[in-house]
């Protein structure tokens, strides 16, 4: 299982590094997509009564990392 997780991490890192390299710091998302996601984030922050901040993303990732893995 650990080997499989290591291989997936290597694959994702390689793809993300190439995307960042090609995007030269600005990934080419249309403004419509950026606006859509910003509206969703603002709506969520308002609903939860907290400011829209990077901490919101960090806490989501920390929560997800504690979820049990689903085994098939």
Secondary structure, DSSP 4 states (H G I P E B T S, - for coil): -HHHHHHHHHHHHHHHHHHHHHHTT-----HHHHHHHHHHHHHHHHHHTS---HHHHHHHHHHHHHSPPPP-
